[in-house]
Amino acid sequence: MLAAQDGVRPRAREIGLAPGVFAPGPLNAITDVSGVSVGHATLIEGDNVRTGVTVIVPHAGNVFQDKVAGAVFVGNAFGKLAGSTQVDELGTIETPIALTNTLSVGAVMDGLVRWTLEQPGNQNVRSVNALVGETNDGGLNDIRGQHVKPQHVLEALHAAATGPVLEGSVGAGTGTQAFGWKGGIGTASRKLSASQGGYTLGVIVQSNYGGVLAMGGAPVGQLLGRYAYQPRPVALDQPEGWSPQAGATNGDGSCLIIVATDAPIDARDLKRVAARAIYGLARTGSSYSNGSGDFAIAFSTASVLRTRFGSAAPQVRTVLPTDGVSPLFQAALEATEEAVYNSLLKATSVTSRWGSAEALPVERVRAILKGYPRP
């Protein structure tokens, strides 16, 4: 059975994990960036289906007509990030961003395209660059059944809201696993001081990757005895040629990271911010293994940087100079780290006919963290 998503499991700050030096926004979520909304469609059917869709909507208007500045950074390209080449080419994002499972990218693209074509003002649109990322949830979900349909994208879009964000085993995180535990959706934010521009940066992750879990500098994965490349116990009756490393997990998986900010930075510096989000995974113990698709998408909600569909008129833009971007780099590192922790801590245990994933044991983590004091 599937353990229900609830509000009982803690977020990182509730167990003393507060990465970095910047304060979070009021919700400590990507929705602290004004105008950004998040919605989920969660698919749970019998003992077979554990998957879903998560959407991030950059602003409340017509995203196709008013495209936001955006960029993609690839940490390791073992994955399917549909729409990324046009984002690289033009530096804009023209649809909500959707996350799902590996074999449902096509269906989710279909849903995003349909939704975009139906928006008022888009009657003459004949090309849509839907932006869809994925991780593989086949260890808990009937991924070959391709149960995600275009209507589930519409459900997630209709559910999208600007308030608190559900985390854990929901939406695109319903069937994911990370570091040998149940992964999922996690979010966090950072608010810069007035002297640093007063900007807000938020992150949401779909965690489904491996490595050696570290939390606040503590080697949690090793101390819990569950980590990538872990030697198997040596038994007396092992066949000749067997080594402890044989059969150990290799840390494969994927992580999708979405970064939003209200800072007026263009595609060049958004790509640099997205890179810092990918680097932030290292703080959690990621090894960016061969089979891990590690992608970050970053966008700015600043209205001065939006591109109006069909307009060829020159634009006057106010852009933050590169010397002002460093605090946003730090914010991206911190928020990504905390979002990953939240995805693990809020996730509930999931079982299906395909396998099971245990929720990270909160009390054991608390005990470990007590031995690793932080400021």
DAQUI-V698279 format. One record per residue. N is the residue number from 1. RES is the residue in three letters. SS is DSSP state (H for helix, E for strand, C for the rest). OMEGA is omega in degrees with one decimal (NA if undefined). Layout:
# DAQUI-V698279
N/RES/SS/OMEGA ; N/RES/SS/OMEGA
This chain:
# DAQUI-V698279
1/MET/C/179.5 ; 2/LEU/E/174.6 ; 3/ALA/C/-173.5 ; 4/ALA/C/173.8 ; 5/GLN/C/179.2 ; 6/ASP/C/-177.4 ; 7/GLY/C/-174.2 ; 8/VAL/C/-177.9 ; 9/ARG/C/-172.1 ; 10/PRO/C/166.0 ; 11/ARG/C/-173.0 ; 12/ALA/H/-175.1 ; 13/ARG/H/178.8 ; 14/GLU/H/175.0 ; 15/ILE/H/173.2 ; 16/GLY/C/179.0 ; 17/LEU/C/179.9 ; 18/ALA/C/-172.6 ; 19/PRO/C/169.1 ; 20/GLY/C/-173.0 ; 21/VAL/C/-179.9 ; 22/PHE/C/176.9 ; 23/ALA/E/175.1 ; 24/PRO/C/171.3 ; 25/GLY/C/-175.6 ; 26/PRO/C/-179.1 ; 27/LEU/C/-172.9 ; 28/ASN/C/-175.4 ; 29/ALA/C/178.4 ; 30/ILE/H/179.2 ; 31/THR/H/169.4 ; 32/ASP/H/173.1 ; 33/VAL/C/-170.8 ; 34/SER/C/176.6 ; 35/GLY/C/-178.6 ; 36/VAL/C/177.7 ; 37/SER/E/-178.2 ; 38/VAL/E/176.2 ; 39/GLY/E/180.0 ; 40/HIS/E/162.4 ; 41/ALA/E/-175.7 ; 42/THR/E/-178.5 ; 43/LEU/E/177.1 ; 44/ILE/E/-177.1 ; 45/GLU/E/177.2 ; 46/GLY/C/177.7 ; 47/ASP/C/-167.1 ; 48/ASN/C/-169.3 ; 49/VAL/E/177.3 ; 50/ARG/E/-175.1 ; 51/THR/E/179.2 ; 52/GLY/E/-178.5 ; 53/VAL/E/171.3 ; 54/THR/E/178.8 ; 55/VAL/E/174.6 ; 56/ILE/E/-176.9 ; 57/VAL/E/-172.5 ; 58/PRO/C/177.2 ; 59/HIS/C/-172.1 ; 60/ALA/C/-179.6 ; 61/GLY/C/177.6 ; 62/ASN/C/-173.5 ; 63/VAL/C/178.7 ; 64/PHE/C/-178.6 ; 65/GLN/C/178.5 ; 66/ASP/E/-174.7 ; 67/LYS/E/178.7 ; 68/VAL/E/173.1 ; 69/ALA/E/-177.0 ; 70/GLY/E/-179.8 ; 71/ALA/E/179.0 ; 72/VAL/E/171.9 ; 73/PHE/E/-177.4 ; 74/VAL/E/174.5 ; 75/GLY/E/174.4 ; 76/ASN/E/-166.3 ; 77/ALA/E/174.7 ; 78/PHE/C/-176.6 ; 79/GLY/C/-175.6 ; 80/LYS/C/177.5 ; 81/LEU/C/-175.7 ; 82/ALA/E/177.3 ; 83/GLY/C/-173.5 ; 84/SER/H/-175.9 ; 85/THR/H/178.5 ; 86/GLN/H/175.5 ; 87/VAL/H/176.8 ; 88/ASP/H/-175.2 ; 89/GLU/H/-171.4 ; 90/LEU/H/-179.2 ; 91/GLY/C/179.4 ; 92/THR/E/174.6 ; 93/ILE/E/-171.8 ; 94/GLU/C/173.6 ; 95/THR/C/165.1 ; 96/PRO/C/177.0 ; 97/ILE/E/-178.4 ; 98/ALA/E/176.2 ; 99/LEU/E/-179.5 ; 100/THR/E/176.5 ; 101/ASN/E/-169.9 ; 102/THR/H/-173.8 ; 103/LEU/H/179.4 ; 104/SER/H/-179.0 ; 105/VAL/H/-178.6 ; 106/GLY/H/179.5 ; 107/ALA/H/-179.3 ; 108/VAL/H/173.9 ; 109/MET/H/178.8 ; 110/ASP/H/179.8 ; 111/GLY/H/178.6 ; 112/LEU/H/179.1 ; 113/VAL/H/-179.8 ; 114/ARG/H/-178.4 ; 115/TRP/H/-179.2 ; 116/THR/H/179.9 ; 117/LEU/H/-177.2 ; 118/GLU/C/-179.2 ; 119/GLN/C/178.3 ; 120/PRO/C/-179.2 ; 121/GLY/C/-177.0 ; 122/ASN/C/-174.5 ; 123/GLN/C/-176.7 ; 124/ASN/C/-178.6 ; 125/VAL/C/-178.6 ; 126/ARG/C/176.0 ; 127/SER/C/-179.6 ; 128/VAL/C/177.6 ; 129/ASN/C/179.2 ; 130/ALA/C/-176.4 ; 131/LEU/E/-173.0 ; 132/VAL/E/175.4 ; 133/GLY/E/-175.4 ; 134/GLU/E/161.2 ; 135/THR/E/-173.6 ; 136/ASN/C/-179.7 ; 137/ASP/C/-175.9 ; 138/GLY/C/176.8 ; 139/GLY/C/-179.9 ; 140/LEU/C/-170.8 ; 141/ASN/C/173.4 ; 142/ASP/C/-173.6 ; 143/ILE/H/179.4 ; 144/ARG/H/178.9 ; 145/GLY/H/177.4 ; 146/GLN/C/-174.9 ; 147/HIS/C/177.0 ; 148/VAL/C/-178.9 ; 149/LYS/C/178.9 ; 150/PRO/H/-179.1 ; 151/GLN/H/177.9 ; 152/HIS/H/173.1 ; 153/VAL/H/178.9 ; 154/LEU/H/177.5 ; 155/GLU/H/-179.9 ; 156/ALA/H/179.4 ; 157/LEU/H/178.7 ; 158/HIS/H/179.2 ; 159/ALA/H/-174.6 ; 160/ALA/C/-177.3 ; 161/ALA/E/-176.4 ; 162/THR/C/-177.2 ; 163/GLY/C/178.3 ; 164/PRO/C/-176.3 ; 165/VAL/C/173.0 ; 166/LEU/C/-177.9 ; 167/GLU/C/176.3 ; 168/GLY/E/-173.4 ; 169/SER/C/-178.6 ; 170/VAL/C/174.4 ; 171/GLY/H/-179.3 ; 172/ALA/H/178.4 ; 173/GLY/H/-175.2 ; 174/THR/C/-175.9 ; 175/GLY/C/-175.5 ; 176/THR/C/178.4 ; 177/GLN/E/-179.2 ; 178/ALA/E/177.8 ; 179/PHE/C/-180.0 ; 180/GLY/C/178.9 ; 181/TRP/E/176.3 ; 182/LYS/E/175.5 ; 183/GLY/C/179.0 ; 184/GLY/E/179.0 ; 185/ILE/E/175.5 ; 186/GLY/E/-178.4 ; 187/THR/E/178.0 ; 188/ALA/E/179.0 ; 189/SER/E/174.0 ; 190/ARG/E/178.5 ; 191/LYS/E/178.8 ; 192/LEU/C/177.4 ; 193/SER/C/180.0 ; 194/ALA/H/-179.2 ; 195/SER/H/178.4 ; 196/GLN/H/176.6 ; 197/GLY/C/178.8 ; 198/GLY/C/-175.7 ; 199/TYR/C/175.5 ; 200/THR/E/175.3 ; 201/LEU/E/179.1 ; 202/GLY/E/-177.3 ; 203/VAL/E/167.7 ; 204/ILE/E/-178.3 ; 205/VAL/E/167.4 ; 206/GLN/E/-171.4 ; 207/SER/E/-177.4 ; 208/ASN/E/-171.7 ; 209/TYR/C/-174.7 ; 210/GLY/C/-176.0 ; 211/GLY/E/179.2 ; 212/VAL/C/-171.2 ; 213/LEU/C/171.6 ; 214/ALA/C/179.1 ; 215/MET/E/-178.6 ; 216/GLY/C/-179.0 ; 217/GLY/C/179.8 ; 218/ALA/E/-179.1 ; 219/PRO/C/-172.5 ; 220/VAL/H/-178.5 ; 221/GLY/H/179.6 ; 222/GLN/H/-177.1 ; 223/LEU/H/174.7 ; 224/LEU/C/177.2 ; 225/GLY/C/-179.9 ; 226/ARG/C/-177.4 ; 227/TYR/C/179.9 ; 228/ALA/C/178.4 ; 229/TYR/C/-179.8 ; 230/GLN/C/177.4 ; 231/PRO/C/174.1 ; 232/ARG/C/176.2 ; 233/PRO/C/-179.6 ; 234/VAL/C/177.3 ; 235/ALA/C/-175.6 ; 236/LEU/C/-173.9 ; 237/ASP/C/179.3 ; 238/GLN/C/-179.3 ; 239/PRO/C/179.9 ; 240/GLU/C/179.4 ; 241/GLY/C/179.5 ; 242/TRP/C/175.3 ; 243/SER/C/-179.2 ; 244/PRO/C/-177.1 ; 245/GLN/C/-175.5 ; 246/ALA/C/177.3 ; 247/GLY/C/179.0 ; 248/ALA/C/179.6 ; 249/THR/C/-173.4 ; 250/ASN/C/175.4 ; 251/GLY/C/-179.5 ; 252/ASP/C/-177.8 ; 253/GLY/E/179.9 ; 254/SER/E/172.8 ; 255/CYS/E/173.1 ; 256/LEU/E/-178.5 ; 257/ILE/E/174.4 ; 258/ILE/E/-179.5 ; 259/VAL/E/175.7 ; 260/ALA/E/174.4 ; 261/THR/E/174.0 ; 262/ASP/C/177.5 ; 263/ALA/C/-179.8 ; 264/PRO/C/177.9 ; 265/ILE/C/-175.7 ; 266/ASP/C/-173.1 ; 267/ALA/H/-179.3 ; 268/ARG/H/-177.5 ; 269/ASP/H/172.9 ; 270/LEU/H/176.4 ; 271/LYS/H/178.9 ; 272/ARG/H/175.4 ; 273/VAL/H/178.4 ; 274/ALA/H/177.8 ; 275/ALA/H/180.0 ; 276/ARG/H/176.3 ; 277/ALA/H/175.9 ; 278/ILE/H/178.1 ; 279/TYR/H/-179.7 ; 280/GLY/H/177.3 ; 281/LEU/H/179.9 ; 282/ALA/H/179.5 ; 283/ARG/H/-178.9 ; 284/THR/C/177.3 ; 285/GLY/C/178.7 ; 286/SER/E/174.2 ; 287/SER/C/179.1 ; 288/TYR/C/-171.7 ; 289/SER/C/-176.9 ; 290/ASN/C/-176.2 ; 291/GLY/C/-179.7 ; 292/SER/E/175.7 ; 293/GLY/E/-174.4 ; 294/ASP/E/-174.7 ; 295/PHE/E/172.0 ; 296/ALA/E/176.0 ; 297/ILE/E/179.3 ; 298/ALA/E/176.2 ; 299/PHE/E/177.0 ; 300/SER/E/177.2 ; 301/THR/C/-176.7 ; 302/ALA/C/-175.9 ; 303/SER/H/-177.9 ; 304/VAL/H/-178.5 ; 305/LEU/H/179.7 ; 306/ARG/C/-179.5 ; 307/THR/E/-178.8 ; 308/ARG/E/-179.4 ; 309/PHE/C/174.5 ; 310/GLY/C/-177.7 ; 311/SER/C/176.0 ; 312/ALA/C/-178.3 ; 313/ALA/C/176.7 ; 314/PRO/C/178.1 ; 315/GLN/C/171.3 ; 316/VAL/C/-174.6 ; 317/ARG/C/172.3 ; 318/THR/C/-175.2 ; 319/VAL/C/176.4 ; 320/LEU/C/179.1 ; 321/PRO/C/-176.5 ; 322/THR/H/179.5 ; 323/ASP/H/179.3 ; 324/GLY/H/-171.9 ; 325/VAL/C/-173.7 ; 326/SER/H/177.9 ; 327/PRO/H/177.6 ; 328/LEU/H/174.7 ; 329/PHE/H/179.5 ; 330/GLN/H/180.0 ; 331/ALA/H/179.4 ; 332/ALA/H/176.7 ; 333/LEU/H/-176.3 ; 334/GLU/H/-175.9 ; 335/ALA/H/177.4 ; 336/THR/H/178.7 ; 337/GLU/H/-176.9 ; 338/GLU/H/178.4 ; 339/ALA/H/177.0 ; 340/VAL/H/177.8 ; 341/TYR/H/-179.7 ; 342/ASN/H/179.7 ; 343/SER/H/179.8 ; 344/LEU/H/-176.0 ; 345/LEU/H/-179.0 ; 346/LYS/H/-178.2 ; 347/ALA/C/176.7 ; 348/THR/C/179.6 ; 349/SER/C/-178.7 ; 350/VAL/E/172.4 ; 351/THR/E/175.9 ; 352/SER/E/177.3 ; 353/ARG/C/-176.3 ; 354/TRP/C/-178.4 ; 355/GLY/E/179.5 ; 356/SER/E/176.6 ; 357/ALA/E/-177.4 ; 358/GLU/C/174.9 ; 359/ALA/C/176.7 ; 360/LEU/C/-176.6 ; 361/PRO/C/-170.5 ; 362/VAL/H/-175.5 ; 363/GLU/H/176.6 ; 364/ARG/H/176.2 ; 365/VAL/H/177.6 ; 366/ARG/H/-177.7 ; 367/ALA/H/178.7 ; 368/ILE/H/-176.8 ; 369/LEU/H/178.8 ; 370/LYS/H/179.9 ; 371/GLY/C/-178.7 ; 372/TYR/C/-175.5 ; 373/PRO/C/178.5 ; 374/ARG/C/179.6 ; 375/PRO/C/NA
